[in-house]
């Protein structure tokens, strides 16, 4: 019988009447990178919460190196050699790298009363030397790049001599180059015999770093596969229980100009930008993190104050430019961080949908509930919200369905210009396909669409034209067969050509 570092057998967890996990088995070998994949709501997070001691299983057995473990709290997991690296990094920004690494378990001097900072810094430096010797243990962690903060999390796990490290969406804020570095670190950890659990919606990452995958659907384990024996289509089919149709890009661009941006700028964040978007057109904006893409969208949406330039919608200048003026002009933003900036999570779907257009559903300050319910049901039915329950609290929905509500918000407001900032971030592959289809449906109806995405395959899949940004400026416009990963990367990384 093959020796496993970790085994979880017959894991069950219910919340009220809802079964989150049903008889799940999961195992990881020493020196293996094991993917845990499935759609949002499949049970991945619940399983990891049980493994890391955040939640206790209703039933089931967890063993490490053949020894059964009573996983009652995070301390139990730590003592068992299990570490969790969360999508939202667990740091105290004002403290130094070394202080964060020893948070909750400081090294003390002989009398046990005082923290031995020098000893902490020396130990931290020794471990960081293996991962990234450029990180100074004395540096406040808030001064590090996200990728370096993630390395500190890995160093913290090595500090505890963790032999099982779970990574939850580790690349959600990383550039492709930073992912390559993370892949090298994962390979190094693997060679040390560390077992890694890797959770990601990005199939290219799964195929690059993982050896096997456990596939989950609706709280059950539906398969364990060797990555080398699979392709993206076969894994996705197992994840969603159906074949995801891969569609080619369809263009619905017309000659009618809807959005015009002239010399739009904000200090050094966005240098004077000039471009147009036509009815039915999808304009992609690509570039590295920090290139100014999000800042450009926020300027157009009136969230940030511009220092120069102007915006025209259907030939009319947007004056006194702020959020209210942008909405009235027909501009709507689907933000990058939907949980913080896009929804009121305790409110119902219908109220979240009506946020920018509530005046259309009120008379003398009184909400016309019949009209609101009718429009919300029509819009969300058209966008295939699941479950189709407009009274449901939006915070209980999956990421993909929350995104549908935000898109529905601008449909209900009769928006002309849709701005999408990372439209599928944190969304599973089945829901991604639905979001792409929604974007194309909006384009087909004559809307002007701008999409910012860090995923090159996504930009290529949905865009009619692509603007590449670097350090706040547009460095290149790509069209037709020139929209390739090589071209996007070339103009995003190196200032080759300013021709737009």
NORRACOR-V638087 format. One line per field, one symbol per residue. ss: DSSP state (A for helix, B for strand, O for the rest). Layout:
ss->???
//
This chain:
ss->OOOOOBBBBBBBBBBOOBBBBBBBBBBBOOOOBBBBBOOOOOOAAAAAAAAOOOOOOOBBBBBBOOBBBOOOOAAAAAAOOBBBBOOOOOOOOOOBAAAAAOOOOOOBOOOOOOBOAAAAAAAAAAAAAAAOOOOOOOOBAAAOOAAAAAAAAAAAAAAOOOOBBBBBOOOOOOOAAAAAAAAAAAAAAAAOOOBBBBBOOOAAAAAAAOOBBBBBBOOBBBBBBBAAAOOAAAAAAAAAOOOOOOOOOOOOOOOOBBBBBBBBBBOOOBBBBBBBBBOOOBBBBBOOOOOOAAAAAAAAOOOOOOOBBBBBBOOBBOOOOOAAAAAAAOBBBBOOOAAAAAOOOOOBAAAAAOAAAAAAABBOOBBOAAAAAAAAAAAAAAOOOOOOOOOOBAAAOOAAAAAAAAAAAAAAOOOOBBBBBOOOOOOOAAAAAAAAAAAAAAAAOOOBBBBBOOOAAAAAAAOOBBBBBBOOBBBBBBBAAAOOAAAAAAAAAOOOOOOO
//
